[in-house]
Amino acid sequence: MLKISVTSKLDGIRSWSLQALDTCPGSISSPGVLVDACKGCYATTGNYNYPNVKAPRLHNREDWTRLSWVDDMVNELNNDRYFRWFDSGDMYTLGLAEKILEVMVRTPWCKHWLPTRMHKFPKFKQVLADMQALKNVMVRFSSDSVNGEYIKKLHGSVIIPDIESVKKGMTLCRAYENSGKCNGCRACYDKKVKVIAYPAHGVKMHKVIRILKAA
């Protein structure tokens, strides 16, 4: 049985997610150490800690292995025009990535946005390239920085300390102007938008930034 999430930020756009960090091998910079962007992960705080929020993400980790999962996802997205993969978690195994690619191929009417750090692992190179080649898919490789540092032509998103830190070449996420909601913006799905800059939000993320500045 599919467990689809609806996050308030996304104007009702639905998403499929997994438990944060547990399924995020790209979040680790060295044994026991998270990359800066993941130290302040929003999906490890607040509502994400409630059992009823964790439950569907834990369920999904087993559910995607079903033989009928791809067919079920395609049918589920019949009326969706936009879909977000992973408001928490990541496609931690190649088998999952290949199934997601098949869903994307079979739902050309729906625009997919997939943020990921799995580009760090060579075995994911081809499946990510196949995803990005689809007209209805935008894969955004996430930078590990919280200070606006990113590699051009590689990263598609980065965290910045505040709105004043946005630089040329970045498209500023303006959810902060709309009570944290997208409010009709679909820049994250747009292939023409090269790099989205997300202003840091949340107590945990701001603490990470303060520690880095003091170091």
Secondary structure as UniProt FT lines:
FT   STRAND          5..6
FT   HELIX           8..10
FT   TURN            11..12
FT   STRAND          14..16
FT   TURN            20..23
FT   HELIX           25..27
FT   STRAND          28..30
FT   TURN            31..32
FT   STRAND          33..34
FT   HELIX           36..39
FT   HELIX           42..44
FT   HELIX           46..49
FT   HELIX           51..63
FT   TURN            64..65
FT   TURN            67..68
FT   HELIX           69..76
FT   HELIX           77..79
FT   STRAND          82..85
FT   HELIX           94..105
FT   TURN            108..109
FT   STRAND          111..116
FT   HELIX           118..120
FT   HELIX           122..124
FT   HELIX           125..132
FT   TURN            135..136
FT   STRAND          137..142
FT   TURN            152..154
FT   STRAND          157..160
FT   HELIX           163..165
FT   TURN            168..169
FT   STRAND          171..172
FT   HELIX           175..178
FT   TURN            179..180
FT   TURN            183..184
FT   HELIX           187..189
FT   TURN            191..192
FT   STRAND          196..199
FT   HELIX           203..214
//
